[in-house]
Amino acid sequence: MLLFGLLLLICALAGQRHATQAESNLSSKFQFSNNKEQNGVQDPQHERLITVSTNGSIHSPKFPHTYPRNMVLVWRLVAVEENVWIQLTFDERFGLEEPEDDICK
């Protein structure tokens, strides 16, 4: 599920031009929608909007703890300036959930 959110994020940022590494102004909002079915799993969806202006770090709200399985967490990074790339670097602590019955959901 986190992979889906990251892919969505990468696709949204594909047309940008310059590079910024992370964020400094964190304006977040969580949207708790009704359960959403994806790959046959009922998932609560959580969305976080992050405004990016300079270098910084992004941490999970539950860091260093984990999330429940099959949770959809979407991070939307928005640059404050037009034509700016946002560059993400993941450290060794980044991970995705293990597949269940050889299926990543």
Phi, psi and omega in degrees: 000319177296326178298318178301315179297320179292320178297319177300316179297314181296318179298321181292333184264358188299330185271008184278171188241320184251177186241136170228142188275323182204227184223156172236322178264109183259105173246111187244150172217136176256132174252122177255102182264172174298159179305139184241132180268127179214127183056034177077012182241135175278117185238132166285139181250134178239131181238138178233127178258126182235124178270125185256125178235325179213189178295153178175194181231150175239129178235146175299142178301334180260006183304135005267014181279166183262168176262160174297155177299153174064025177266137178261118178237116183251127176251123177250114179262126182236123179283141180286337178250146177290157177057040178242133174273150173246120182258128179253134175235127182257138177268182185294346180277349180289136179200161176249160180293152178288147179295148177251119185056042179062022179235123172273124183253000000 
